[in-house]
Amino acid sequence: MRVAAILAECKTSLIADWLTRTKKTPELNHLRLSDEERTGHLPKLVEEVIERLGKTELPSKDSDAFVSLAALAHGKLRCQQGYSAGMLIHESRILQVTILGTLHKHPTALDFSALLPDVMTIADEVDAQLTQTMDSHMNARKAAAA
């Protein structure tokens, strides 16, 4: 089974695992946010990772990632919620670890011939989403300060 299929099948539990991890992270859990406020952006970001995994080729340049409207909206929202740049980085790191942890739970279902390229694509896509989130966050901070 390809990584995209596993992630699609496990999306709900992946998001629940991510939420559990973020609640245990002191750098993230000091803000009083509902579970929906914490995870509202994740379904679309995970769907974008899955969509990106559907492309058969490896990244051929710095990033073949999509423009992510979800990542842009996430950056603005997190700025309004009082997140720092470091908090956004923690969230993104937790997303990568959670995605890879989800795959680790399904070793017998993995197509190992495609695993490394898929992991490379996941890393590229999540990092691209983080870059777009950070840019949006910083632009929102500048706009608020003006």
Backbone as a chain_set.jsonl record, in Angstrom:
{"seq": "MRVAAILAECKTSLIADWLTRTKKTPELNHLRLSDEERTGHLPKLVEEVIERLGKTELPSKDSDAFVSLAALAHGKLRCQQGYSAGMLIHESRILQVTILGTLHKHPTALDFSALLPDVMTIADEVDAQLTQTMDSHMNARKAAAA", "coords": {"N": [[0.853, -1.174, 0.0], [0.525, 2.208, -0.775], [1.966, 5.156, 0.706], [0.318, 7.424, 0.646], [-2.262, 6.316, 0.605], [-2.367, 5.056, 3.103], [-2.138, 7.284, 4.81], [-4.477, 8.675, 4.09], [-6.409, 6.877, 4.928], [-5.938, 6.902, 7.651], [-6.296, 9.488, 8.546], [-7.991, 10.789, 10.448], [-7.203, 9.639, 12.922], [-4.534, 10.365, 12.861], [-4.679, 13.167, 13.09], [-5.812, 13.304, 15.635], [-3.721, 12.16, 17.116], [-1.736, 14.103, 16.638], [-2.89, 16.288, 17.959], [-2.863, 15.35, 20.617], [-0.09, 15.188, 21.027], [0.613, 17.925, 20.741], [-0.694, 19.041, 22.892], [0.831, 18.089, 24.938], [3.129, 19.485, 24.717], [5.014, 21.898, 26.106], [5.675, 24.391, 24.959], [3.536, 24.907, 23.333], [1.122, 24.469, 24.644], [0.304, 26.444, 26.407], [-1.435, 28.411, 25.543], [-4.863, 29.11, 25.623], [-6.84, 27.321, 23.811], [-9.491, 25.873, 21.948], [-9.983, 22.421, 20.979], [-10.774, 22.366, 18.301], [-9.91, 24.901, 17.454], [-7.212, 24.456, 17.591], [-6.785, 22.368, 15.761], [-8.132, 22.916, 13.391], [-6.978, 23.629, 10.936], [-5.59, 21.422, 10.12], [-6.85, 19.13, 8.697], [-7.008, 19.976, 5.978], [-4.291, 20.566, 5.411], [-3.126, 18.022, 5.706], [-4.517, 16.679, 3.705], [-3.405, 17.999, 1.52], [-0.775, 17.058, 1.645], [-1.248, 14.371, 1.099], [-2.308, 14.608, -1.484], [-0.078, 15.626, -2.807], [1.617, 13.44, -2.558], [0.465, 11.842, -4.416], [1.546, 12.566, -6.809], [3.85, 11.233, -9.061], [6.584, 11.654, -9.382], [9.798, 12.435, -7.941], [10.667, 15.325, -5.947], [11.874, 17.859, -8.063], [13.101, 20.232, -7.998], [13.966, 23.003, -5.83], [11.556, 23.05, -4.36], [8.639, 21.317, -5.103], [6.237, 21.876, -4.172], [2.788, 22.723, -3.636], [1.025, 25.86, -3.852], [-0.299, 26.716, -0.856], [-3.326, 27.414, 0.259], [-4.469, 26.809, 2.661], [-2.261, 26.764, 4.407], [-1.502, 29.446, 4.278], [-3.769, 30.698, 5.385], [-3.657, 29.528, 7.887], [-1.308, 30.644, 8.982], [-2.076, 33.358, 9.287], [-4.218, 33.053, 11.073], [-2.919, 31.89, 13.305], [-1.282, 34.001, 14.029], [-3.186, 35.842, 14.939], [-4.034, 34.394, 17.124], [-1.928, 34.567, 18.814], [0.424, 33.137, 18.468], [3.926, 32.479, 18.302], [6.767, 32.624, 16.058], [8.432, 30.468, 16.655], [6.608, 28.711, 17.842], [5.069, 27.964, 15.666], [6.936, 26.509, 14.244], [7.366, 24.39, 16.009], [4.809, 23.175, 15.857], [4.82, 22.309, 13.179], [6.988, 20.535, 13.156], [5.973, 18.604, 14.873], [3.864, 17.72, 13.286], [5.253, 16.452, 11.154], [6.559, 14.384, 12.595], [4.334, 13.042, 13.592], [3.053, 12.178, 11.244], [5.034, 10.422, 10.251], [5.098, 8.673, 12.402], [2.57, 7.564, 12.175], [2.894, 6.08, 9.848], [4.786, 4.282, 10.787], [3.247, 2.7, 12.429], [2.03, 1.005, 10.698], [3.594, -1.092, 9.378], [3.382, -3.49, 7.896], [1.702, -2.858, 5.861], [2.998, -1.128, 4.211], [4.459, -0.127, 1.116], [7.53, -0.781, 0.533], [9.268, -0.214, -1.532], [8.57, 2.262, -2.437], [8.761, 3.842, -0.265], [10.96, 5.549, 0.674], [11.11, 7.649, -1.351], [8.518, 8.672, -0.909], [8.68, 9.569, 1.761], [10.562, 11.571, 1.421], [9.049, 13.326, -0.12], [6.996, 13.947, 1.694], [8.466, 15.336, 3.666], [9.362, 17.529, 2.14], [6.916, 18.717, 1.394], [5.651, 19.324, 3.885], [7.552, 21.054, 4.949], [7.423, 23.091, 3.022], [4.809, 23.948, 3.438], [5.14, 24.957, 6.013], [6.901, 27.087, 5.474], [5.223, 28.748, 3.945], [3.233, 29.235, 5.838], [4.72, 30.593, 7.789], [5.51, 32.895, 6.328], [2.995, 34.069, 5.875], [2.194, 34.482, 8.525], [4.148, 36.322, 9.411], [3.6, 38.453, 7.658], [1.041, 39.092, 8.531], [1.632, 39.951, 11.113], [3.158, 42.225, 10.527], [1.216, 43.783, 9.259], [-0.581, 44.167, 11.355], [0.968, 45.691, 13.05], [1.249, 48.011, 11.66]], "CA": [[0.0, 0.0, 0.0], [1.29, 3.449, -0.836], [1.895, 6.033, 1.873], [-0.857, 8.293, 0.509], [-3.451, 5.552, 0.989], [-2.32, 4.87, 4.555], [-2.455, 8.565, 5.441], [-5.896, 8.968, 3.852], [-7.167, 5.965, 5.78], [-5.653, 7.191, 9.067], [-6.265, 10.938, 8.742], [-8.649, 11.169, 11.701], [-6.351, 9.26, 14.06], [-3.318, 11.173, 12.748], [-5.001, 14.476, 13.662], [-5.967, 13.096, 17.084], [-2.365, 11.97, 17.662], [-1.082, 15.407, 16.598], [-3.47, 17.092, 19.038], [-2.325, 14.83, 21.875], [1.316, 15.62, 21.124], [0.717, 19.373, 20.956], [-1.148, 19.338, 24.261], [1.917, 17.693, 25.843], [4.295, 20.304, 24.392], [4.889, 23.131, 26.888], [5.765, 25.572, 24.1], [2.272, 25.099, 22.616], [-0.114, 24.259, 25.407], [-0.01, 27.523, 27.338], [-2.546, 29.202, 25.018], [-6.157, 28.447, 25.822], [-7.537, 27.144, 22.545], [-10.282, 24.642, 21.849], [-9.396, 21.425, 20.078], [-11.056, 22.806, 16.934], [-9.016, 26.015, 17.145], [-5.867, 23.905, 17.405], [-6.683, 21.409, 14.648], [-8.979, 23.275, 12.252], [-6.188, 23.726, 9.701], [-4.886, 20.167, 9.805], [-7.395, 18.262, 7.644], [-6.628, 20.439, 4.634], [-2.849, 20.392, 5.227], [-2.868, 16.592, 5.498], [-5.018, 16.371, 2.356], [-2.42, 18.494, 0.558], [0.342, 16.108, 1.666], [-1.728, 13.176, 0.386], [-2.388, 14.973, -2.904], [1.3, 15.742, -3.296], [2.137, 12.079, -2.667], [-0.124, 11.254, -5.616], [2.44, 12.836, -7.94], [4.753, 10.083, -9.079], [8.002, 11.969, -9.452], [10.454, 13.058, -6.797], [10.861, 16.764, -6.144], [12.936, 18.075, -9.047], [13.738, 21.517, -7.733], [13.959, 23.333, -4.404], [10.303, 22.506, -3.859], [7.555, 21.169, -6.058], [5.03, 21.99, -3.361], [1.697, 23.555, -4.101], [0.671, 27.015, -3.029], [-1.257, 26.189, 0.107], [-4.223, 28.407, 0.856], [-4.651, 26.413, 4.064], [-1.087, 27.212, 5.156], [-1.576, 30.898, 4.361], [-4.812, 31.018, 6.367], [-3.156, 29.067, 9.178], [-0.363, 31.641, 9.473], [-2.841, 34.528, 9.739], [-4.974, 32.677, 12.274], [-2.001, 31.712, 14.435], [-0.862, 35.334, 14.438], [-4.299, 36.37, 15.739], [-4.115, 33.613, 18.359], [-0.777, 34.874, 19.645], [1.545, 32.213, 18.26], [5.228, 32.996, 17.867], [7.364, 31.847, 14.967], [8.898, 29.205, 17.231], [5.465, 27.825, 18.055], [4.705, 27.412, 14.359], [7.943, 25.496, 13.922], [7.036, 23.216, 16.841], [3.636, 22.522, 15.265], [5.205, 21.647, 11.941], [7.827, 19.387, 13.524], [5.071, 17.589, 15.418], [3.127, 17.14, 12.161], [6.116, 15.482, 10.474], [6.753, 13.226, 13.474], [3.062, 12.317, 13.674], [2.866, 11.488, 9.965], [5.957, 9.285, 10.206], [4.625, 7.728, 13.423], [1.417, 6.856, 11.597], [3.443, 5.062, 8.934], [5.466, 3.285, 11.621], [2.21, 1.819, 12.988], [1.491, 0.155, 9.629], [4.723, -1.595, 8.579], [3.04, -4.565, 6.969], [0.929, -2.302, 4.76], [3.834, -0.224, 3.424], [5.187, -0.508, -0.086], [8.866, -0.3, 0.866], [9.969, 0.283, -2.721], [8.197, 3.67, -2.623], [8.781, 4.517, 1.036], [11.915, 6.654, 0.767], [10.628, 8.8, -2.124], [7.341, 9.244, -0.258], [9.144, 10.308, 2.938], [11.172, 12.8, 0.895], [7.956, 14.193, -0.54], [6.348, 14.429, 2.921], [9.332, 16.355, 4.26], [9.335, 18.71, 1.282], [5.594, 19.349, 1.444], [5.422, 19.901, 5.213], [8.438, 22.216, 5.055], [6.867, 24.149, 2.169], [3.647, 24.476, 4.155], [5.665, 25.773, 7.101], [7.411, 28.327, 4.886], [4.077, 29.577, 3.583], [2.6, 29.639, 7.096], [5.581, 31.609, 8.405], [5.391, 34.127, 5.543], [1.679, 34.633, 6.159], [2.229, 34.92, 9.925], [4.95, 37.53, 9.48], [2.855, 39.511, 6.98], [-0.06, 39.487, 9.43], [2.239, 40.734, 12.204], [3.519, 43.536, 9.984], [-0.031, 44.517, 9.022], [-1.124, 44.544, 12.667], [1.839, 46.711, 13.636], [1.163, 49.239, 10.855]], "C": [[0.901, 1.239, 0.0], [1.023, 4.304, 0.402], [0.644, 6.901, 1.807], [-2.126, 7.573, 0.969], [-3.505, 5.337, 2.5], [-2.699, 6.171, 5.262], [-3.92, 8.941, 5.26], [-6.774, 8.134, 4.781], [-7.06, 6.342, 7.264], [-5.736, 8.672, 9.41], [-6.874, 11.355, 10.083], [-7.775, 10.823, 12.902], [-5.039, 10.044, 14.038], [-3.549, 12.544, 13.394], [-5.171, 14.368, 15.172], [-4.606, 12.912, 17.748], [-1.613, 13.294, 17.697], [-1.583, 16.288, 17.742], [-2.932, 16.65, 20.393], [-0.887, 15.291, 22.074], [1.431, 17.117, 21.412], [0.284, 19.747, 22.371], [-0.079, 18.983, 25.295], [3.175, 18.545, 25.643], [4.169, 21.644, 25.118], [4.919, 24.4, 26.038], [4.446, 25.883, 23.395], [1.04, 25.093, 23.504], [-0.455, 25.373, 26.387], [-1.121, 28.451, 26.833], [-3.842, 28.418, 25.193], [-6.928, 28.453, 24.503], [-8.35, 25.866, 22.61], [-9.569, 23.664, 20.917], [-9.608, 21.838, 18.619], [-10.157, 23.966, 16.529], [-7.585, 25.519, 16.909], [-5.745, 23.092, 16.119], [-7.433, 21.803, 13.383], [-8.256, 23.309, 10.917], [-5.664, 22.374, 9.223], [-5.526, 19.305, 8.72], [-6.963, 18.688, 6.244], [-5.124, 20.274, 4.398], [-2.494, 18.925, 4.98], [-3.362, 16.166, 4.12], [-4.029, 16.845, 1.29], [-1.19, 17.592, 0.51], [-0.048, 14.864, 0.864], [-1.793, 13.445, -1.111], [-0.993, 15.036, -3.526], [1.929, 14.358, -3.469], [1.592, 11.368, -3.908], [0.677, 11.547, -6.87], [3.525, 11.769, -7.908], [6.227, 10.426, -9.045], [8.509, 12.579, -8.144], [10.544, 14.56, -7.033], [12.06, 17.004, -7.061], [13.633, 19.42, -8.88], [13.622, 21.79, -6.24], [12.689, 22.82, -3.74], [9.3, 22.448, -4.993], [6.213, 21.295, -5.342], [4.021, 22.927, -4.013], [1.654, 24.849, -3.29], [-0.465, 26.537, -2.136], [-2.083, 27.307, 0.714], [-4.464, 28.095, 2.324], [-3.474, 26.887, 4.918], [-1.097, 28.728, 5.319], [-2.607, 31.336, 5.402], [-4.356, 30.639, 7.778], [-2.199, 30.088, 9.785], [-1.069, 32.873, 10.013], [-3.578, 34.226, 11.041], [-4.055, 32.553, 13.485], [-1.448, 33.056, 14.917], [-1.931, 35.949, 15.345], [-4.404, 35.661, 17.091], [-2.913, 33.826, 19.271], [0.4, 33.919, 19.524], [2.797, 32.976, 17.86], [5.708, 32.147, 16.689], [7.836, 30.49, 15.479], [7.775, 28.215, 17.452], [5.021, 27.188, 16.739], [5.675, 26.309, 13.948], [7.695, 24.233, 14.735], [5.854, 22.453, 16.249], [4.01, 21.72, 14.023], [6.054, 20.408, 12.22], [6.95, 18.257, 14.049], [4.259, 16.946, 14.291], [3.989, 16.112, 11.43], [6.293, 14.22, 11.313], [5.476, 12.383, 13.544], [2.78, 11.562, 12.379], [3.771, 10.254, 9.904], [5.593, 8.236, 11.253], [3.432, 6.921, 12.937], [1.902, 5.763, 10.651], [4.111, 3.934, 9.714], [4.474, 2.279, 12.214], [1.679, 0.824, 11.961], [2.594, -0.461, 8.766], [4.345, -2.673, 7.568], [2.253, -4.052, 5.761], [1.784, -1.463, 3.812], [4.439, -0.886, 2.197], [6.597, 0.062, 0.079], [9.642, 0.206, -0.345], [9.673, 1.762, -2.969], [8.352, 4.482, -1.344], [9.724, 5.718, 1.076], [11.489, 7.846, -0.096], [9.41, 9.473, -1.481], [7.727, 10.047, 0.984], [9.81, 11.613, 2.507], [10.088, 13.808, 0.497], [7.226, 14.767, 0.67], [7.18, 15.552, 3.538], [9.292, 17.641, 3.446], [8.008, 19.443, 1.402], [5.343, 20.009, 2.796], [6.323, 21.119, 5.411], [7.934, 23.38, 4.2], [5.635, 24.772, 2.826], [4.102, 25.374, 5.303], [6.18, 27.11, 6.574], [6.267, 29.274, 4.555], [3.339, 30.081, 4.831], [3.397, 30.761, 7.751], [5.485, 32.934, 7.655], [4.066, 34.832, 5.842], [1.619, 35.202, 7.574], [2.984, 36.247, 10.043], [4.258, 38.705, 8.784], [1.692, 40.009, 7.837], [0.463, 40.316, 10.592], [2.605, 42.13, 11.737], [2.27, 44.393, 9.78], [-0.645, 44.991, 10.331], [-0.327, 45.67, 13.311], [1.705, 48.055, 12.91], [-0.038, 50.094, 11.229]], "O": [[1.912, 1.287, 0.7], [-0.015, 4.179, 1.051], [-0.023, 7.091, 2.824], [-2.966, 8.164, 1.647], [-4.574, 5.427, 3.103], [-3.491, 6.159, 6.204], [-4.54, 9.472, 6.181], [-7.752, 8.625, 5.344], [-7.995, 6.12, 8.033], [-5.281, 9.072, 10.482], [-6.308, 12.201, 10.776], [-7.625, 11.642, 13.809], [-4.492, 10.353, 15.096], [-2.709, 13.023, 14.156], [-4.721, 15.244, 15.911], [-4.366, 13.452, 18.827], [-0.924, 13.586, 18.674], [-0.793, 16.952, 18.413], [-2.584, 17.487, 21.226], [-0.513, 15.732, 23.161], [2.25, 17.531, 22.232], [0.838, 20.667, 22.972], [-0.086, 19.519, 26.404], [4.176, 18.341, 26.33], [3.3, 22.446, 24.775], [4.254, 25.381, 26.37], [4.253, 26.998, 22.911], [0.013, 25.665, 23.137], [-1.426, 25.249, 27.134], [-1.693, 29.203, 27.622], [-3.896, 27.214, 24.941], [-7.571, 29.435, 24.134], [-7.947, 24.894, 23.249], [-8.669, 24.042, 20.167], [-8.71, 21.672, 17.794], [-9.689, 24.019, 15.391], [-6.843, 26.102, 16.119], [-4.706, 23.129, 15.46], [-7.37, 21.079, 12.389], [-8.86, 23.047, 9.877], [-5.334, 22.211, 8.049], [-4.799, 18.781, 7.877], [-6.596, 17.85, 5.421], [-4.716, 19.882, 3.305], [-1.651, 18.625, 4.135], [-2.702, 15.381, 3.439], [-3.836, 16.174, 0.276], [-0.62, 17.386, -0.562], [0.733, 14.371, 0.051], [-1.382, 12.607, -1.914], [-0.771, 14.553, -4.637], [2.685, 14.13, -4.414], [2.189, 10.405, -4.389], [0.518, 10.867, -7.884], [4.054, 11.444, -6.845], [7.047, 9.571, -8.712], [7.751, 13.153, -7.362], [10.502, 15.019, -8.175], [13.128, 16.425, -6.862], [14.631, 19.703, -9.543], [13.227, 20.912, -5.473], [12.749, 22.218, -2.668], [9.134, 23.408, -5.745], [5.181, 20.866, -5.859], [4.364, 23.791, -4.82], [2.183, 24.916, -2.181], [-1.471, 26.016, -2.618], [-1.609, 28.052, 1.571], [-4.642, 29.001, 3.138], [-3.675, 27.362, 6.036], [-0.741, 29.24, 6.38], [-2.348, 32.236, 6.201], [-4.641, 31.349, 8.742], [-2.274, 30.367, 10.981], [-0.708, 33.382, 11.074], [-3.569, 35.022, 11.98], [-4.374, 33.052, 14.565], [-1.176, 33.217, 16.107], [-1.614, 36.509, 16.394], [-4.815, 36.263, 18.083], [-2.889, 33.312, 20.389], [1.276, 33.899, 20.388], [2.728, 33.99, 17.166], [5.136, 31.103, 16.372], [7.656, 29.475, 14.805], [7.961, 27.011, 17.27], [4.644, 26.017, 16.704], [5.271, 25.298, 13.374], [7.802, 23.125, 14.209], [5.891, 21.226, 16.151], [3.564, 20.586, 13.847], [5.865, 19.363, 11.598], [7.158, 17.092, 13.711], [3.994, 15.745, 14.337], [3.515, 15.02, 11.116], [6.187, 13.109, 10.794], [5.538, 11.153, 13.553], [2.315, 10.423, 12.418], [3.318, 9.167, 9.546], [5.761, 7.04, 11.016], [3.302, 5.738, 13.25], [1.377, 4.65, 10.658], [4.008, 2.766, 9.337], [4.835, 1.13, 12.471], [0.953, -0.104, 12.319], [2.536, -0.363, 7.54], [4.939, -2.748, 6.493], [2.153, -4.745, 4.748], [1.334, -1.123, 2.718], [4.869, -2.039, 2.233], [6.834, 1.238, -0.199], [10.585, 0.982, -0.189], [10.449, 2.442, -3.641], [8.099, 5.687, -1.343], [9.31, 6.804, 1.48], [11.508, 8.974, 0.398], [9.287, 10.697, -1.507], [7.15, 11.107, 1.23], [9.639, 12.644, 3.158], [10.216, 15.004, 0.76], [6.873, 15.947, 0.676], [6.644, 16.603, 3.89], [9.198, 18.73, 4.012], [7.986, 20.669, 1.503], [4.869, 21.144, 2.846], [5.888, 22.116, 5.988], [8.015, 24.534, 4.621], [5.446, 25.988, 2.773], [3.515, 26.431, 5.538], [5.917, 28.153, 7.171], [6.336, 30.467, 4.851], [2.877, 31.222, 4.866], [2.83, 31.753, 8.211], [5.388, 33.989, 8.281], [4.031, 36.047, 6.036], [1.06, 36.276, 7.794], [2.514, 37.179, 10.695], [4.324, 39.834, 9.27], [1.398, 41.204, 7.863], [-0.182, 41.276, 11.012], [2.392, 43.108, 12.455], [2.269, 45.584, 10.091], [-1.174, 46.1, 10.404], [-0.881, 46.501, 14.031], [2.009, 49.105, 13.475], [-0.247, 51.156, 10.643]]}, "num_chains": 1, "name": "protein.A"}
